[in-house]
Amino acid sequence: MDTTGIYDEALQRLHGYGPERLGRLTNHAPMAVEALAARGRAAAVHRWLDVYAAKLEEFPGAHARVTDENWAGALGDPRRAADWIAFFERLLAEHPWRDVLAQWWPRLLPGMYGGSTHPVIRVGHAVRGLLSQESAPRLAELAHGLGYWAARHHAAPDAAPVPGAASAAGALDAVPAVAVREGGFPQRLARVSRLPVWAPAPATPQEARARLQELVRAAVHRYATHGHGEETMLVHASTAPNAVLRVLPALPSALWTPSLRAAWTASAAVTAMYAPDEAVSYRDRARGLAPEEVFERAAAHGDEHVVKFADTALDVGDGHALSATLYAVEISTPLSRT
């Protein structure tokens, strides 16, 4: 838990900027600064932002007001990001944030694949921040995350089931690659036509949560041998389901099982789109290192995806996950300071 106030300061600094740049690339700063603050690196937040600032664009203009009556027609319209954020700011000013989240989570969950899954990841970081301490900037951050999600709402294509495995690791290994692995996330997602069956019917919400934890662990571990397939995009095979996992404590338990299903689809689809043809051998890169030391290396590297992946890997917490983090550090381009 950040007790310095720096995370709130960073959010206030960031909320004058939009959720994207160049019309398609996500603003990762709110997620990365939450990870830094949550992992005891609050002192590095503003320095990191000074470097990342070149990737920020001004907050977009309003397009058409979103209301309780017309919201369904506005889902998935990126031109209305500012309108959606304003809509959620109004809701959160009038209702407890957990109530807003519980109402909108099932509406947004089917569209968690828009924006390369970044909107749900942003919401996961926002909710973790609110669960540790409520404040006006953190409520505003939830509005920005939910608004971005609504504006980029995009469902995954219906995928035919193929044989899976009992374990999450085995099911990820069974994911068939898309036939053509080129183009951006939306183009590749449209080619996902087959996915393995895994965890189809958890008996209880608690079982659903345990399976989601298993999925996050398996996806983090898999990066240590498959991350080179696409060092940035394969991060999302674990950070997207982990965002869902972080939100569960703030949701009614009846929503946990559908959340698991959506998270599995996200992780499996990313695997199908970006996994390499051949794995590399696992190597213990973290031997003798404490989790805090591994996260420090990720923070020093600075790339936003590496920082967020390290944050998720520390949730898993074992040596394999720490090694996966150092593999991400090794194969990813550091945040430029020029």
N, C-alpha and C positions, 0 to 999 in steps of 0.2 A: 504494500500500500504506500502510495506517494503522499507524504505529509509535508512536502515542501511548498506546495501551491504552484509548482512550475508546470505541471500538466495542465491545470486550469488556465494558467497564463498562455501556454502554447495554444490551447484551443481558442482562446479569445483572439490570439494573433492569426489563427488559421481560418476563422469563420468569415473573414472578408474575401476568401478565395473560393473558387468553385470546386466541385467534386471531380472535375476532369480537366484535361488540357488537350488541345488540338482536336477536340471533338470526339475523342475515343480513349485517351490514355488516362488512367485513374490517378487521382491525387492520393498518394499513399501516406502523406505526412501525418494525418490524425491517428492512423493505425500505428505507425512506427513510433511516434512520440509516446503513445500510451504504453507500448511495449517497453520502451526505454525507462519510463517512469516506474512502471510496475516491477521492473527487474532491478531497481536500485540505481539506475543510471540517469536520474533526473537532471543532474548537473551537466550532462552532455546534451540535453534536449535542445536548447537554444542554439548551441554551436552547430548541431546537426541541421536544424532548420535554416540556419544562415547559408549552409551549403545547398540544401534542397530547394531553397527559395526560387532558384532559376527555373524550376519545373512547375511553378504555380501560376495559375491564371486568375484574373479577377472573377468575382462572383458573377454568374450570368444574370441577364435581365429577365424580368417576368414575361410570361407569354400569355397565359390565360388562367385565371384563378381556379384552383381545385376546391371542390366543395363536397359535402356529404352526398349530394345528389349526382354529381357527374364524375366521381373519382374512377369508376370502373372504366370509363372511356379514356381516361388519361393514363392508365397503366401502360408502361412501356414506351412512353413518349419522351425521349431525352431532351427535347426542346423545353420541357416543362419541369426541369430539375428545380429551378428556383420556386416555381409554384408549388411543387410537392413539399419542398422544405418548409415553405411558409405554412402550408396546410398542417404539417406535423408540429410546427412551433405553436400554432393555435391550439391543437389538440392537447399538447403537453402542458400548456398554460392553464387548461381547463380541467384536466383529469390526471390522476396518478399515473406515472410513467409505466408502471407494471400493467395497469389496465389497458393503456394504449397499445403496449406491446402484445398483450394477450389477444386483443381484438384484431390487430393487423398482421401478426405472425402467420396465421393460416392463410391470409389473403396474399401475402408476399411470398410465402415459401415455395409455391410452384414455379415462381419466376426467379429463383435464386441463381440462375445460370447466366443472367445478363451481366454485362460489365466484367466478364471473366471471373465471376463469383466475388469480386471485390466488395460490392455493397453489403453482402451478408458478413463478410470479414470485418468491414468497418463497424457494423452493428454489434458484432461480437466483442470488439474492443470497447465500444461505447458502453455496453452493458456491464462488462467487467469493471470499468471505471465507476459506474453508478452503484454497483453492488458494494464497492469498497467505500464510497463516499458520494453523497448527492450534493450537487451544486448547480448553479445556473449554467455555467459553461458546459457541464457534462450533460445536462438535459438538452441544451442546444445541439451538442454533438450527436445525441440520439436522434434528434429531428433531422439533422443533416444526413445521417446514415440511412434512416428509414426513407427519407425523401429521395436520396440517390437510388436506393433499391427500387422504389416505386417507378422512378423515371426510367430505369434500365431493366425493368421487369421483363424477363424472357424465359419461356419454358424450354425444357429439354425436349428433343423429339422422342416420340414413342419408340422404345427399343425392344426388339424381340428378345425374349429370355434365352440364354444359353446355359449349359451346365456350369455350376459354380463350385464352391467348396464350403466346408463347414467353417473354416477360419477366414477371417478378413484377409490375412496374408495370402492364403490360397486363392481366395476369390479375386484379389487384385492380380495375381499371377495368371488367372484364367481370362482376364479381360482381353478380347480380341482387338487388335489395332485397327484403326480406320484404314480404308483402302488407300486414301491419298492424304499424306501428312504434309500439307503445305497450306499457306494462307493463315489468316488470323483466327482467333478463338471462335467467332461466330461461324465462320466458314467451316472450320473443323467440327464444331459441335453439330452442325447440320448433317454431317456424315456419320455420326454415331448411330448405328442401326441395331447393334446387338450388345447386350450387357449381361454378365452372369447374374444369377439369382443368389442373393445372400441375405440372411437375417429377414426372411419374409414376414414372420409373424411373432415378434417377441411376446412372451406371455404376460409381462408386466411392464409398466413404465421404467422400473428400476433395471429390468433386463435390457430394455432399449438403451438406457444410458450406458450400461456396461458394454454393450455391443458397439456403441459409438466410441467409447474409450478405446476399445480394441481396434476399431478402424483407424483412429488417429495414430495409434502406436504403429500399426502395420504400415501405414502410408509414410510415416516419418522414417521408419526402419528401411523401407524400400528405396527411399531417396539415396541412401548410402551406396547402393549398387546400380541404381537406374537414373539418378538425377542428371547425368550427362546427356540424356535424351533431349532435354530442354531445361537448362538449369534454373530458369526463372519460372516458367509455367508449371513445371511439375511440383513446385512448392505448394501450389494450390490444392493438390491432392490431399494434403494434410491440413493446411491452414483453413480451408473452407469448412470441412467437418469439425475442426476444433472450434471455430467460431460458433457453430451450432451448439456444440457441447457446452461452451461457456454461457450460452443464453438459457439453457435448460433450467437452472435454479430460479430464474425470474419468470418462468412460464408455468401454467397449469400442467400437471403431469399428463393429462389427456393428450397434450400436444407432443409428447416426447417420441412416441412411435412414428408418427408421420415425419417428424424432424429427422429421425434416423434414416428413413427411406430416402428423403431428399438429399441428405448428406452422402449416403452411399452412391446415389446417382451422380452427384458432383464429383466425388473422388474417382469413381470408375470411369466417368466420361473423360476427365482430365488424363487419366492413365491411357485410355484408348487413343486420345489425340496426340500425346506427346511421348509415350514410352519408347525407349530405344529398342532396336532389334536384338541387341546383345547387352547383357549385364556385365559390369566389371566385378572383380572379386572384392569381397568386403575386406576392409582394412581398419584396424582399430587405431584411429587417429587421435582418440581422446584419452589414451591410457595415462593415468596419473593426474589428470586434470579434473578439477572440481567444476560443477555446473556453472558457477559464477565466472570462472576463468574462460570457459568456452563462450559464454554470452559476451564477455568482454572482448573477445576476439571478433565476434560477429558485429558488435557495436563499433569497434575500431575500423572494420571493413566498411561499414556504413551503408551498403546497398539495402534499400528498404525491404526487399524480399528476403534477404539474408537475415536481417534483424527480426522480421516477423516469423520466419521459419525457426530461428533460434528460440524465440519466445515459445512457440508451440513445442519444440523439441524438449525444452525444459519442463513443460507440463508432463511430457512422457517420462523424462527424468533418468533413463537408464543409459548405460555406456554406448549402446548401439545408436540411440538418438543423438547423443553428444557427438559421436563420430560422424553421423549424417550431417550435423551442423557444420563441422569442420570441412566436410566434403563440399558443402555449399559455399563456404568461404573460399575454398581452393579453386572452384570452377567458375565462380561468378565474378563479374567486373565490379570493382569497388566504386562507391559513390565518388564522382569526380569533384575535386576541390578547385578546379580551374574555371 
